[in-house]
Amino acid sequence: MGKTQSKFTEESSIVIKIFKKNNNNKSPFYLTPSSSLRYKKRKSANESFKQISSSITTTSSSSSYSNNKSNSIVSSVNSLLNEDHIFKYMGGRKFLIFEDARYLLPFDDDEHARLQLQHFLYRHMWNGNFSSPVHELLQNSNATVLDIGCSTGAWTLDMATDYPFSKFIGVDIFPIYPLEIRPKNVEFEMANILNGLPFDDGTFDFIFMRSMNLSFTSQEWENVVMKELMRVVKPGGWIEIMERDPWITGVGPATDKCNKTFADELKTRYNVDPFISPHISSYMHSTQKIEKIFHEEKKMIIGEARDNLSKVCLDNYKWFRRNCKGSIGTKIENFDKMLDESFNEFKDKKAYETSHRFFAMKKIEDGNSLN
Ligand SMILES: C[S@@+](CC[C@H](N)C(=O)[O-])C[C@H]1O[C@@H](n2cnc3c(N)ncnc32)[C@H](O)[C@@H]1O
């Protein structure tokens, strides 16, 4: 081990060792879609990943401030946050290159502030945090709920406050969720869904996943993510996926050009199709674990022509596009100019932004196994 690594505690030295083993000097941004062989490799890598996760998982029982283990976990994670092998700076912004993350947004305070804003925008727009018929269940019983790709934990924490008798677990590929201060009914855990979630079959009553359209290829959505969701939800439990359509149409030619440029870059460089909402139902059905899928969509005016809310929507949209500069934007000529020309078109427009919720119950007669 090198000099820098020797300062790490036992937990974080495991992390670094495993990370180097899996790194292969490849940028995760150029990974190809998972073949079954690759998926098998990931499965074995996942054993190592589980060790990492368990070493920095934080639970309510270990969250006491006077608890030495908790403090050492926090300091080891803080040390990790400075580690070059985990982050890469592109266009002056910090991006995660840990494990096989294909995450095209920065991993810094600015983007996390945007995600917080977006959480409250969505909650307001939808008049609630979810659409599945689980309110009674969460309110009255000891339900277990999973939030995949929980990021800062905004949804998990909000829900845990609303439903104090249920237990909430947020997972993310890297710990940006609160490590110390959180309600008693919340746990956060580090997990990469593409490697398989570290939970037994049929663990959860309700699983929620939102805004993951830049994180998976279409093949991963269908062959890995959906199957993993169906595996860890209980028979009779609910799965809800929420995605926003990434392109705003009807604004003007500069915005159309911007949409197309983003789409082409995402496809050719990352094999990602951010317009995932038209496919979610068929991917869910292909698991054969559900009978009926419910779909709701909301259109929200975005622009400067209407009210404060539509202006905040526009701010969030601009913020999102700008934050893609270090990843998607690096190969696009005159990226800033392209964005400015598009943003100028919103001035007198009432464009719409559409978001979707797909929710379905896992069939009861199927049992827990996907085999
Ligand atoms: C756009 S953010 C959405 C955050 C949150 N779901 C929300 O709606 O506010 C996507 C999150 O997914 C996480 N993520 C990306 N790939 C992942 C993976 N393979 N497994 C688990 N989390 C992942 C990222 O780290 C990031 O925090």
The ligand as a Tripos MOL2 file, in Angstrom:
@<TRIPOS>MOLECULE
LIG
   27    29     1     0     0
SMALL
NO_CHARGES

@<TRIPOS>ATOM
      1 C1        -30.1190   11.7150  -10.7040 C.3       1 LIG1
      2 S1        -29.7310   11.0570   -9.1270 S.3       1 LIG1
      3 C2        -31.3700   10.7640   -8.5110 C.3       1 LIG1
      4 C3        -31.4090   10.8070   -7.0250 C.3       1 LIG1
      5 C4        -32.7550   10.5360   -6.3820 C.3       1 LIG1
      6 N1        -33.2860    9.2540   -6.7720 N.3       1 LIG1
      7 C5        -33.7360   11.6340   -6.6690 C.2       1 LIG1
      8 O1        -34.7040   11.4170   -7.3730 O.co2     1 LIG1
      9 O2        -33.5150   12.7430   -6.1770 O.co2     1 LIG1
     10 C6        -29.2040    9.3810   -9.4560 C.3       1 LIG1
     11 C7        -28.5730    8.7130   -8.2470 C.3       1 LIG1
     12 O3        -28.3950    7.3380   -8.5470 O.3       1 LIG1
     13 C8        -27.1340    6.9070   -8.0880 C.3       1 LIG1
     14 N2        -26.7180    5.7630   -8.9140 N.ar      1 LIG1
     15 C9        -26.2570    5.7870  -10.1800 C.ar      1 LIG1
     16 N3        -25.9970    4.5560  -10.6150 N.ar      1 LIG1
     17 C10       -26.3200    3.7220   -9.5900 C.ar      1 LIG1
     18 C11       -26.2630    2.3240   -9.4250 C.ar      1 LIG1
     19 N4        -25.8160    1.5380  -10.4120 N.pl3     1 LIG1
     20 N5        -26.6610    1.7710   -8.2460 N.ar      1 LIG1
     21 C12       -27.0830    2.5790   -7.2350 C.ar      1 LIG1
     22 N6        -27.1630    3.9210   -7.3300 N.ar      1 LIG1
     23 C13       -26.7800    4.4890   -8.4910 C.ar      1 LIG1
     24 C14       -26.2340    8.1380   -8.2480 C.3       1 LIG1
     25 O4        -25.1240    8.0460   -7.4010 O.3       1 LIG1
     26 C15       -27.1850    9.2550   -7.8980 C.3       1 LIG1
     27 O5        -27.1270    9.5580   -6.5350 O.3       1 LIG1
@<TRIPOS>BOND
     1     1     2 1
     2     2     3 1
     3     2    10 1
     4     3     4 1
     5     4     5 1
     6     5     6 1
     7     5     7 1
     8     7     8 2
     9     7     9 1
    10    10    11 1
    11    11    12 1
    12    11    26 1
    13    12    13 1
    14    13    14 1
    15    13    24 1
    16    14    15 ar
    17    14    23 ar
    18    15    16 ar
    19    16    17 ar
    20    17    18 ar
    21    17    23 ar
    22    18    19 1
    23    18    20 ar
    24    20    21 ar
    25    21    22 ar
    26    22    23 ar
    27    24    25 1
    28    24    26 1
    29    26    27 1
@<TRIPOS>SUBSTRUCTURE
     1 LIG1         1 GROUP 0 **** ****
